[in-house]
Amino acid sequence: MVSVVFTLPAAGADYTLDIFGNANMDDTIDVQDVVYVKGIIYGSEKPTDFADANYDGAIDEKDIDQIEAIIEGSESELVLMDSAGRLVRVKKPLQKVATCSRHFLEVAQSLKIPEETIVAISDEVIDEDYSVLFPRWQDKIVMGCTGNPSAEIDCESILSADPELVILYASFDSSEPAQENLVAAGVNVIRFNFNRPDLDNLFQKEVTKVGYLFDKKEEAKELLSFYKKYETLVQDRLADVPEEERPKVYYESFTNPYVTFNQFARVETTGGKNIIPTRGIEKTMGVMNVDPEQIVAENPDVIIKMASRNVHAGYHFDAQDTGDLAAIRDEILGRPELQNVNAVKNGNVYVISGFVMQSGPCSGCKYFLQDLYQAKWFHPELFEDIDPKAVHQEYLKQFQGLDLDLDQMGVFVYPVA
């Protein structure tokens, strides 16, 4: 048997799926991993980080058995790295899962994870909008944990649900002490984000891992194919746009005037140039104050304002009820100091709800919608044929299993693209 383990870069893979059993270090577990482990055992291949499929310290025939079980979906446990860099051993099948993550619930609906598997949800999911978006989870035990990155998590309420596994956010400050308390109480914890596509391939890796954990591998592939379709569409159409034709953009937070952020703005991804780079800010919220004079001096071509939570927009609004978003836009258009800024002079001021953004209050996993809206705002001539609302409708029906008519209900952007 072989016990030496070291990293071997994947050949031809966009990323390495960090599940033990992925012996050849690509983005899936398949028969090629069986072949690779046999090569390790017989000396023709070198050991890799994830070749020890059952994580017992040796690479041997038992790992071949584990890989074959993973391929068949019959494994009794799965060992993987979560998005906080923790090694987690998960017993299968999973029957009682609690989650503090609304983003995971959206993925769970997309992958058609059985309703009874989720036994407890975050208290933030019990409101007007999430009762529309997540109707099947509304009768679950409600736990004291929210989407606020720093809010304390009530571990007692989580333990009352007697879960086998608790899913916490990877990047939230509050997850660390909650993880320690839950693990100390004998509850398994895994940490994912689902709202950080700004980190290379993280969303793809997380969705794929959920597919393996809940025996929904094909559903995970189908969901990621949908995302890839629109990511590729945006990238391909913007590929030949020269730098000088990319508009300068000021992105304003949902909080006070002249608070900006870049981490979740996706300006460069969608064909613009962010006039206030903030990439050095690594905190979850990633916000900073900005001097209005700097905005005037930079003279942005486009201004985007994020609307706050579900006060001004969301699924429970009548589709024609855009008054709150219009008022937010009018406030920006009326700021005296911005009257000579190109975005204001040309009317290129837009308001977007967190519901269709990568991250922030009330965000979900629909960052492809943020990309489509912004790409169309920045380059209308290139995306004239794209209807983001129609894509949103397709996603809700095909992946969320919701019979919602967005022509009747739902307010997400203003003016409508």
C-alpha positions as CSV (number, residue, x, y, z in Angstrom):
1,M,0.0,0.0,0.0
2,V,1.1,3.6,-0.6
3,S,0.8,6.3,2.1
4,V,2.7,9.2,0.5
5,V,0.4,12.0,-0.6
6,F,1.2,15.2,-2.5
7,T,-0.4,17.5,-5.0
8,L,-0.4,16.8,-8.7
9,P,-2.0,19.6,-10.8
10,A,-5.0,18.5,-12.9
11,A,-4.5,18.3,-16.6
12,G,-7.2,20.0,-18.7
13,A,-9.6,20.7,-15.8
14,D,-10.8,24.2,-14.9
15,Y,-10.5,23.3,-11.3
16,T,-9.8,20.4,-8.9
17,L,-12.9,19.0,-7.2
18,D,-11.6,18.5,-3.6
19,I,-13.5,15.4,-2.7
20,F,-11.4,12.4,-1.6
21,G,-11.6,9.9,-4.4
22,N,-10.8,12.4,-7.1
23,A,-7.5,10.7,-7.6
24,N,-6.5,12.3,-11.0
25,M,-7.3,15.8,-9.6
26,D,-9.8,16.9,-12.3
27,D,-13.3,18.2,-11.8
28,T,-15.2,14.9,-11.3
29,I,-15.0,11.4,-9.9
30,D,-15.3,8.7,-12.5
31,V,-13.7,5.5,-13.8
32,Q,-10.5,7.4,-14.7
33,D,-10.0,7.8,-10.9
34,V,-10.2,4.0,-10.5
35,V,-7.6,3.6,-13.2
36,Y,-5.4,6.3,-11.6
37,V,-5.5,4.6,-8.2
38,K,-4.6,1.3,-9.7
39,G,-1.6,3.1,-11.3
40,I,-0.6,4.4,-7.9
41,I,-0.8,1.0,-6.3
42,Y,1.3,-0.6,-9.1
43,G,3.8,2.2,-9.2
44,S,3.0,3.8,-12.6
45,E,1.4,6.9,-11.2
46,K,2.3,9.2,-8.4
47,P,0.1,9.7,-5.3
48,T,-2.1,12.8,-5.2
49,D,-4.0,14.8,-2.5
50,F,-7.4,13.1,-3.0
51,A,-6.4,9.6,-4.0
52,D,-6.9,8.2,-0.5
53,A,-10.6,8.0,-1.2
54,N,-11.6,6.6,2.2
55,Y,-9.1,8.8,4.0
56,D,-7.5,6.1,6.1
57,G,-3.9,7.1,5.5
58,A,-3.2,4.5,2.8
59,I,-3.8,4.2,-0.9
60,D,-4.9,0.7,-1.6
61,E,-7.8,-1.5,-2.9
62,K,-10.2,-0.1,-0.4
63,D,-9.9,3.3,-2.1
64,I,-10.9,1.6,-5.4
65,D,-14.0,0.2,-3.7
66,Q,-14.8,3.7,-2.3
67,I,-14.4,5.4,-5.7
68,E,-16.6,2.8,-7.4
69,A,-19.2,3.3,-4.6
70,I,-19.1,7.1,-5.2
71,I,-19.6,6.6,-8.9
72,E,-22.6,4.4,-8.2
73,G,-24.0,6.7,-5.5
74,S,-23.8,3.9,-2.9
75,E,-21.1,5.2,-0.6
76,S,-21.8,5.2,3.1
77,E,-19.7,8.3,3.7
78,L,-17.9,11.0,1.7
79,V,-14.8,12.9,2.7
80,L,-14.3,16.4,1.3
81,M,-12.9,19.8,1.8
82,D,-15.4,22.5,2.5
83,S,-15.1,26.2,1.5
84,A,-13.6,27.2,4.8
85,G,-10.7,24.7,4.1
86,R,-11.9,22.1,6.6
87,L,-11.8,18.4,6.0
88,V,-15.3,17.0,6.7
89,R,-16.4,13.4,6.8
90,V,-20.1,13.1,6.0
91,K,-22.2,10.0,6.7
92,K,-24.7,9.1,3.9
93,P,-27.5,9.2,3.0
94,L,-28.3,12.5,4.6
95,Q,-31.8,12.6,6.1
96,K,-31.8,15.6,8.6
97,V,-30.0,18.8,7.5
98,A,-30.3,22.2,9.0
99,T,-29.0,25.3,7.2
100,C,-28.4,28.9,8.1
101,S,-27.9,29.7,4.4
102,R,-30.7,30.9,2.1
103,H,-28.3,30.4,-0.8
104,F,-28.1,26.7,0.0
105,L,-31.9,26.5,0.0
106,E,-31.9,27.9,-3.5
107,V,-29.4,25.3,-4.6
108,A,-31.4,22.6,-2.8
109,Q,-34.5,23.6,-4.8
110,S,-32.5,23.6,-8.1
111,L,-31.2,20.1,-7.4
112,K,-34.6,18.8,-6.2
113,I,-33.3,17.7,-2.9
114,P,-36.3,16.1,-1.1
115,E,-38.3,18.5,1.0
116,E,-38.2,16.3,4.1
117,T,-34.3,16.3,4.1
118,I,-34.2,19.9,5.2
119,V,-35.5,20.0,8.8
120,A,-34.5,23.5,9.9
121,I,-34.0,26.9,8.2
122,S,-32.8,30.4,9.0
123,D,-35.2,32.8,10.5
124,E,-34.6,35.3,7.7
125,V,-36.4,32.9,5.3
126,I,-39.7,33.5,7.0
127,D,-40.9,36.7,5.4
128,E,-43.0,37.8,2.5
129,D,-40.5,37.3,-0.3
130,Y,-39.0,34.1,0.8
131,S,-42.4,32.6,1.4
132,V,-42.8,33.1,-2.3
133,L,-39.4,31.9,-3.3
134,F,-39.1,29.0,-0.8
135,P,-42.7,27.9,-0.2
136,R,-41.7,24.2,0.4
137,W,-39.4,25.1,3.4
138,Q,-41.8,27.4,5.3
139,D,-43.0,24.7,7.7
140,K,-39.6,23.8,8.9
141,I,-38.1,24.5,12.3
142,V,-36.9,28.1,12.4
143,M,-33.4,28.7,13.8
144,G,-31.8,31.8,15.1
145,C,-29.4,32.6,12.3
146,T,-29.6,35.2,9.6
147,G,-27.8,36.4,6.5
148,N,-26.1,39.1,8.5
149,P,-22.3,38.1,8.4
150,S,-21.7,39.2,12.0
151,A,-25.0,38.3,13.7
152,E,-24.7,35.7,16.5
153,I,-26.0,32.3,15.6
154,D,-28.3,30.7,18.1
155,C,-26.8,27.2,18.4
156,E,-29.5,26.1,20.9
157,S,-32.2,26.5,18.3
158,I,-30.2,24.6,15.8
159,L,-29.6,21.7,18.2
160,S,-33.3,21.6,18.9
161,A,-33.8,20.3,15.3
162,D,-31.5,17.3,16.1
163,P,-29.7,17.6,12.7
164,E,-27.1,15.2,11.3
165,L,-25.5,18.0,9.4
166,V,-25.6,21.8,9.7
167,I,-24.6,24.0,6.7
168,L,-23.1,27.3,7.6
169,Y,-21.7,30.1,5.5
170,A,-17.9,29.8,4.8
171,S,-17.1,33.5,4.8
172,F,-19.2,34.9,7.6
173,D,-17.5,35.9,10.9
174,S,-20.4,34.4,12.9
175,S,-19.9,30.9,11.4
176,E,-16.6,30.3,13.2
177,P,-17.9,30.3,16.9
178,A,-21.1,28.5,15.8
179,Q,-19.1,25.8,14.1
180,E,-17.0,25.3,17.3
181,N,-20.1,25.1,19.5
182,L,-22.0,22.7,17.2
183,V,-19.0,20.4,16.7
184,A,-18.4,20.4,20.4
185,A,-22.0,19.3,20.8
186,G,-21.4,16.4,18.4
187,V,-23.0,17.8,15.3
188,N,-21.3,17.7,12.0
189,V,-20.8,21.1,10.2
190,I,-20.0,21.9,6.7
191,R,-19.4,25.5,5.4
192,F,-20.2,26.7,1.9
193,N,-20.9,30.1,0.4
194,F,-22.8,29.8,-2.9
195,N,-22.5,33.6,-3.2
196,R,-18.9,34.1,-4.2
197,P,-18.6,33.6,-7.9
198,D,-15.8,36.2,-7.7
199,L,-13.6,33.4,-6.3
200,D,-12.6,31.3,-9.3
201,N,-14.9,28.3,-9.8
202,L,-16.0,28.3,-6.2
203,F,-19.7,28.2,-7.0
204,Q,-19.2,25.4,-9.5
205,K,-17.2,23.4,-6.9
206,E,-19.8,23.9,-4.2
207,V,-22.8,23.0,-6.3
208,T,-20.9,19.9,-7.5
209,K,-20.1,18.9,-3.9
210,V,-23.8,19.3,-3.0
211,G,-24.6,17.0,-5.9
212,Y,-22.4,14.3,-4.5
213,L,-23.5,14.8,-0.9
214,F,-27.2,14.4,-1.8
215,D,-26.9,12.0,-4.7
216,K,-28.0,14.7,-7.2
217,K,-24.9,14.7,-9.4
218,E,-26.8,14.9,-12.7
219,E,-29.1,17.7,-11.4
220,A,-25.9,19.6,-10.4
221,K,-24.5,19.3,-13.9
222,E,-27.7,20.5,-15.4
223,L,-27.8,23.6,-13.1
224,L,-24.2,24.4,-13.8
225,S,-24.7,24.0,-17.5
226,F,-27.5,26.7,-17.3
227,Y,-25.1,29.1,-15.5
228,K,-22.3,28.4,-18.0
229,K,-24.6,29.1,-20.9
230,Y,-25.2,32.7,-19.8
231,E,-21.7,33.3,-18.5
232,T,-20.3,32.2,-21.8
233,L,-22.8,34.4,-23.7
234,V,-21.7,37.5,-21.8
235,Q,-18.0,36.7,-22.1
236,D,-18.2,36.0,-25.8
237,R,-20.0,39.1,-26.7
238,L,-17.7,41.3,-24.6
239,A,-14.5,39.6,-25.7
240,D,-13.7,42.1,-28.5
241,V,-14.9,45.3,-26.8
242,P,-11.8,47.6,-26.5
243,E,-11.0,49.2,-23.2
244,E,-11.8,52.6,-24.4
245,E,-15.4,51.5,-25.2
246,R,-16.1,50.1,-21.8
247,P,-18.1,52.6,-19.7
248,K,-16.9,54.0,-16.4
249,V,-19.2,52.9,-13.7
250,Y,-20.0,54.1,-10.1
251,Y,-21.7,51.4,-8.1
252,E,-23.4,52.6,-4.9
253,S,-24.3,50.4,-1.9
254,F,-27.8,50.0,-0.6
255,T,-26.9,51.8,2.6
256,N,-26.1,55.6,2.5
257,P,-25.2,57.8,-0.4
258,Y,-21.5,57.6,-1.5
259,V,-20.9,54.2,0.0
260,T,-19.5,51.9,-2.7
261,F,-18.2,48.4,-3.1
262,N,-16.5,46.4,-5.8
263,Q,-16.3,42.8,-4.6
264,F,-19.9,42.0,-5.5
265,A,-20.4,44.7,-8.2
266,R,-19.2,42.5,-11.1
267,V,-18.5,45.6,-13.2
268,E,-15.4,44.3,-15.0
269,T,-17.1,41.0,-15.6
270,T,-20.0,42.7,-17.4
271,G,-18.0,45.0,-19.6
272,G,-17.5,48.2,-17.5
273,K,-14.7,49.9,-15.6
274,N,-15.3,50.5,-11.9
275,I,-14.1,54.0,-11.1
276,I,-13.6,53.2,-7.4
277,P,-11.7,50.0,-7.1
278,T,-12.0,48.3,-3.7
279,R,-10.5,44.9,-4.3
280,G,-8.2,45.4,-1.3
281,I,-11.2,45.1,1.0
282,E,-11.5,41.4,1.9
283,K,-14.3,41.6,4.5
284,T,-17.6,40.1,3.5
285,M,-19.4,43.4,3.0
286,G,-16.4,45.0,1.3
287,V,-17.8,48.5,1.5
288,M,-16.1,51.9,1.7
289,N,-17.0,55.6,1.9
290,V,-16.2,57.7,-1.1
291,D,-15.9,61.5,-1.6
292,P,-18.6,62.9,-3.9
293,E,-16.0,65.1,-5.4
294,Q,-14.1,62.0,-6.5
295,I,-17.2,60.8,-8.3
296,V,-17.6,64.1,-10.1
297,A,-13.9,64.1,-11.1
298,E,-14.1,60.5,-12.4
299,N,-17.3,61.4,-14.4
300,P,-18.9,57.9,-14.6
301,D,-20.9,57.0,-17.7
302,V,-23.2,54.7,-15.7
303,I,-24.4,54.8,-12.1
304,I,-25.9,51.7,-10.4
305,K,-27.6,51.8,-7.0
306,M,-28.4,48.6,-5.1
307,A,-31.8,48.7,-3.5
308,S,-32.1,47.6,0.1
309,R,-33.5,44.1,1.0
310,N,-37.3,43.7,0.3
311,V,-38.4,47.2,1.3
312,H,-38.3,48.5,-2.3
313,A,-38.3,45.4,-4.4
314,G,-38.8,41.6,-4.4
315,Y,-41.0,38.8,-5.4
316,H,-44.1,39.9,-3.5
317,F,-44.4,43.2,-5.2
318,D,-46.8,43.8,-8.1
319,A,-44.7,44.0,-11.2
320,Q,-46.0,47.5,-12.0
321,D,-45.2,48.7,-8.5
322,T,-41.8,50.3,-9.3
323,G,-42.4,53.5,-7.4
324,D,-39.8,52.9,-4.7
325,L,-37.1,52.0,-7.2
326,A,-38.0,55.0,-9.3
327,A,-37.7,57.3,-6.2
328,I,-34.2,55.9,-5.5
329,R,-33.2,56.7,-9.1
330,D,-34.8,60.1,-8.9
331,E,-32.8,60.9,-5.8
332,I,-29.6,60.2,-7.6
333,L,-30.6,62.1,-10.7
334,G,-31.5,65.1,-8.4
335,R,-28.2,65.3,-6.5
336,P,-26.9,68.8,-7.3
337,E,-23.2,67.7,-7.2
338,L,-23.9,65.2,-10.0
339,Q,-25.6,67.4,-12.5
340,N,-22.6,67.5,-14.8
341,V,-21.8,63.8,-14.6
342,N,-22.3,61.9,-17.8
343,A,-24.5,59.2,-16.2
344,V,-26.9,61.8,-14.9
345,K,-26.9,64.0,-18.0
346,N,-27.6,61.0,-20.2
347,G,-30.1,59.2,-17.8
348,N,-27.9,56.2,-17.4
349,V,-28.8,55.6,-13.8
350,Y,-30.1,52.2,-12.8
351,V,-31.4,50.6,-9.6
352,I,-31.0,46.9,-8.9
353,S,-32.3,44.7,-6.2
354,G,-30.2,42.3,-4.2
355,F,-32.5,39.5,-5.3
356,V,-30.7,39.3,-8.6
357,M,-27.2,40.1,-7.4
358,Q,-24.2,38.0,-6.5
359,S,-24.3,38.9,-2.8
360,G,-25.7,41.3,-0.3
361,P,-28.9,41.5,1.7
362,C,-31.6,39.2,0.1
363,S,-29.2,38.0,-2.6
364,G,-29.4,34.4,-3.8
365,C,-27.5,32.4,-6.4
366,K,-28.8,34.2,-9.5
367,Y,-25.7,36.2,-10.3
368,F,-26.2,35.3,-14.0
369,L,-29.1,37.8,-13.9
370,Q,-26.9,40.5,-12.5
371,D,-24.5,39.9,-15.3
372,L,-27.2,40.0,-18.0
373,Y,-28.8,43.2,-16.7
374,Q,-25.5,45.0,-16.3
375,A,-24.1,43.9,-19.6
376,K,-27.2,45.2,-21.3
377,W,-27.0,48.5,-19.5
378,F,-23.3,48.9,-20.3
379,H,-23.5,47.7,-24.0
380,P,-27.2,47.8,-25.1
381,E,-26.3,47.3,-28.7
382,L,-24.6,44.0,-28.0
383,F,-27.4,42.6,-25.8
384,E,-30.4,44.0,-27.6
385,D,-31.8,40.5,-28.1
386,I,-31.4,39.4,-24.5
387,D,-34.3,39.6,-22.1
388,P,-33.0,39.1,-18.5
389,K,-36.6,38.8,-17.2
390,A,-37.3,35.9,-19.6
391,V,-34.1,34.2,-18.4
392,H,-35.2,34.8,-14.8
393,Q,-38.6,33.3,-15.6
394,E,-37.0,30.2,-17.2
395,Y,-34.8,29.7,-14.1
396,L,-37.7,29.9,-11.7
397,K,-39.7,27.4,-13.6
398,Q,-37.0,24.9,-14.6
399,F,-34.8,24.9,-11.5
400,Q,-36.9,26.4,-8.7
401,G,-40.1,24.6,-9.6
402,L,-42.1,27.8,-9.1
403,D,-45.1,28.8,-11.2
404,L,-44.6,32.6,-10.9
405,D,-45.5,35.0,-13.7
406,L,-42.9,37.8,-13.6
407,D,-45.1,39.9,-15.8
408,Q,-47.5,40.0,-12.9
409,M,-45.4,39.7,-9.8
410,G,-41.8,40.8,-8.9
411,V,-39.8,44.0,-9.0
412,F,-36.0,43.7,-9.4
413,V,-34.6,46.6,-11.5
414,Y,-35.5,50.1,-12.7
415,P,-35.7,51.2,-15.4
416,V,-36.5,47.7,-16.8
417,A,-33.9,46.5,-19.2
